[in-house]
Amino acid sequence: MAKDRKDFADPEHLDTLIGKEVVVEGKLDGEGDVQINGQFIGEIAIVGDLIVGEHGKVKAEIAAKNVYVGGEVEGEIEAKEKLQILETGRVTGNVTSEALSIEPGGILKGSSQMQEISEDTPTANPTFEVEEEKLE
Amino acid sequence: MYLILVNPKAGNQRYRRIEKSFTNLLNKLDIKHQLVMVDDLANIEDILKDHAKTQLTAVVAVGGNGTVNTVIDALADYRNLPLAIVPISKTNHLASILGAKDWKTGLKILAQHEKKQLRLGKIGEKYFAGSLVVSPKRTLIANFFERKSLLRSFVGTNTRATPKEEHHVACTIKLDDALTVKCQLHTMAIYFQDEFGKKMKIYLTTYSGKVPEESIFRADQIEIESSLNMPIISGNEPVAHTPVKIQAIAKTIPVLAAPSKSPLKKTK
């Protein structure tokens, strides 16, 4: 399921959280979600989602389910499902994903390749929840 | 039969004050036992060896964290002999995990319990379970003075001596030979997980300016190096110092815990 902005600040569901003043080098793997608010250099290969916070700086090859970039990423990104570059996000490198979204202000320097979406996967989530909120 | 190992020095010699009520409750609960006073924790291993041929239901550690850790370390060689904890001191993390919030509840668990497996950790040649804290000495002292008590309020020592965010030490932490973490460490808490396959959960607290920041990692092995030697605290006792290697090992000991749907609460 796609993440909302409020999820980015919730450490409860995170497997790994790298704080602002922390520098990590090496290979990070695992099944849960990872959020990086500090610095990371190396390789990330996770089954869950990767969230690069506004202050996060990542220099790595990345493979994850969904990737949300609010900080800086240098390196190739392979998102199994969705890559979302937020308004403060900056990605330098080639990206591969099923879906790509770049918010106004977000930067992608590199080529993007879209993976084919399997027939079973719905192409878009229903939007009625948002519309209900607007009506209120 | 339960082998009850009592550390009479634990919790400021609390056992001496509760001895009568303690034995009364043991008899009331009809718990068959042999009680041994352990004046020197170094003797625990020999006491266990002496009782190796006795049919024991479990070994009961009556004391604080030091007593519990020494018993765990000795029990690691007796794979199927369960451990029960009766806390005497006020801070016994492992006892509270097992549902033994005080000595009375600890004794009631002997009468009615659920057997669980507790995964062990190892520092050097010593075994541990539960959790560990790594922190600069200054932080530990400051934390001690921050704990509010009527006495400290009366003498006016509830105030902080120095700002907390200054208490940090440059650290390099290696996780599973895969990751190297560099930070100015304020506090590190390590939790051994109950189940196999689950790695230790590590919480790092650092400061960004005056704002505390938390980092979370998981690993089976942690190596910590620091610019200043930091104590590794189990409960409230230092068990090692940095540089140190901490491992979650593929070994468990059976423990007696409060039943999940605890009838113990009703008996209060």
Interface residues (C-beta under 8 A of the other chain):
Chain A: P11 L14 D15 T16 L17 I18 G19 K20 E21 V22 V23 V24 E25 G26 K27 L28 D29 G30 N37 G38 G42
Chain B: L175 A178 L179 T180 V181 K182 C183 Q184 L204 T206 Y207 S208 E213 E214 S215 I216 F217 R218
